[in-house]
């Protein structure tokens, strides 16, 4: 198992990400192989893939900023109410 991981690591591939038991590692590897065989289409071009990932990351940043702003507004309102009560 370690030899396989080392051989794949040379190519930038992780055979498994779990840190659990050997059985869990093997199960993860089987799941990955099944995913590959279920989706045999070739990988997208690097430029397309990077563009897609960048857009996805920027969307997440925007969503997190919105949630942070809303939570800040809620906390400000809660603090004002608690100041009035206390």
VODRENPA-868467 format. One line per field, with one value per residue (C-alpha): residue number from 1; x, y, z. Coordinates in steps of 0.02 Angstrom, whole numbers, m for minus. Each point is the difference from the previous one (the first is absolute). Example, Ala and Ser with C-alpha at 12.3 -4.5 7.8 and 13.67 -1.06 7.14 Angstrom:
BEGIN
pos <- c(1|2) $
X <- c(615|69) $
Y <- c(m225|172) $
Z <- c(390|m33) $
//
This chain:
BEGIN
pos <- c(1|2|3|4|5|6|7|8|9|10|11|12|13|14|15|16|17|18|19|20|21|22|23|24|25|26|27|28|29|30|31|32|33|34|35|36|37|38|39|40|41|42|43|44|45|46|47|48|49|50|51|52|53|54|55|56|57|58|59|60|61|62|63|64|65|66|67|68|69|70|71|72|73|74|75|76|77|78|79|80|81|82|83|84|85|86) $
X <- c(0|140|93|m156|m22|182|m7|m157|66|141|m135|m96|m138|m67|m58|m100|m31|m68|113|m104|28|68|m177|m61|144|m38|m185|42|113|m138|m125|120|25|m188|m22|130|m79|m174|64|119|m1|168|47|m33|139|105|m52|m184|20|92|m128|m142|86|41|m182|m59|121|m49|m183|39|93|m150|m120|108|15|m190|m25|132|m84|m170|69|85|m165|m89|133|m11|m189|15|128|m113|m147|101|66|m180|m56|154) $
Y <- c(0|122|m43|40|164|48|m46|103|146|22|45|112|m128|m47|m181|39|146|m90|m29|m146|m186|m96|m57|180|48|m144|44|179|m60|m115|144|108|m138|m24|187|0|m150|78|162|m52|168|87|135|180|107|79|178|m49|m92|144|125|m105|m23|185|48|m127|66|181|m48|m81|156|108|m116|m5|190|14|m121|90|168|m72|m80|164|93|m130|13|190|m8|m130|107|154|m99|m73|174|63|m148|m5) $
Z <- c(0|45|m160|m105|92|m30|m185|m27|104|m127|m127|120|31|170|6|156|116|152|149|62|m6|m149|m40|m4|m115|m117|0|m48|m141|m65|5|m101|m129|m17|m25|m138|m88|17|m81|m139|m88|m8|123|m53|m69|139|m46|4|164|84|m62|68|168|13|m34|128|131|m33|19|169|56|m46|92|156|0|m11|145|104|m33|49|158|46|m20|106|136|m1|19|139|91|m11|67|143|44|12|106|111) $
//
